[in-house]
Amino acid sequence: MTLSLSLIKQTMDAHLGEHVLVTAQAGRRKLIKRHGVLSETFNSVFVVELDKENSKFERVSYSYTDVLTRNIRIVFDGENSENIDEAESVSVEN
């Protein structure tokens, strides 16, 4: 199965309200890790409400293209770290 934007959105829709760890590339060798709750999904983007004590911002949004191009990595808390599509080693994890 190939990874597509619609598959990524379906996965995000299935995990609405769950705690997530988002790891984003912020430069050549810099990664930013943010903890929060997946609060909303839209046609092109999804919104993560960030933990208030660990963040300067209330929420942050990312596009599904960021996941597809592996600019960000999403890990849902409370589940094993098994990939959606093991053959492709995608960046959205369960």
Secondary structure, 3 states (H helix, E strand, C coil): CCCCHHHHHHHHHHCCCCEEEEEEECCCCCEEEEEEEEEEECCCEEEEEECHHHCCCCEEEEEHHHHHCCCEEEEECCCCCCECCCCCCCCEEC
